[in-house]
Amino acid sequence: MPIEREIKLRFDSAEAAREQILALGATPLLGRRLQEDCLFDTDDERLRRQRSTLRVRSEGGKALLTWKGPVIAAAIKIREEYETVVSDGAALQTILEEIGLHVWFRYEKYREEFNGDDVVIAVDETPVGVFVEIEGTEDAIHRTAAALGKSAADYITDSYRIIFLQHRDATGLAGHDMVFAGRE
């Protein structure tokens, strides 16, 4: 069973994050690009009640279908994850809607990825701030976070939806989705 292990860390800017990541000796993996994510659920919110996620991610004309199971309690986010590439994201979304699923949350980010020592490090520029996501083995995540000057107290294990809701509540921001201005 594939297991995802990750944390997010808040940074002041994408430039500062990128500079620190490169200083670790990480190498560029995938350049900066827009990712558009849609979370799907049933009308009775079965997936959310199970604390699972069904996501369609679109970027650069490609799509990725991802299912994530409930988060396992730990210092980092750990959960079962299955992903597959889909050649036609729009058709996939139509199929999901035709079988009774609907989009309940949309979010966007500009993502750039780097290869580190047993980790993939992403710089995510979102409408609510800049985050570095570290995914890999638990030991490598802790080592990489420490090398970036962060401790376990800095770890964010919440989803981007929760981060968005916290930001929206704290700032009085309007809106249901975490999308860049002018893209609603």
Buried (B, 14 or more C-beta within 10 A) or exposed (E): EEEBBBBBBBBEEBEEBBEBBEEBEBEEEBEEEBBBBBBBBBEEEEBBEEEBBBBBBBBEEEBBBBBBBEBEEEEBBBBBBEBEEBEEBEEBBEEBEEEEBEBBBBBBBBBBBBBBBEBBBBBBBBBBBBBBBBBBEEEBBBBBBEBBEBEEEEBBBBBBBEBBBEBBEEEEEEEEBBBBEEEE
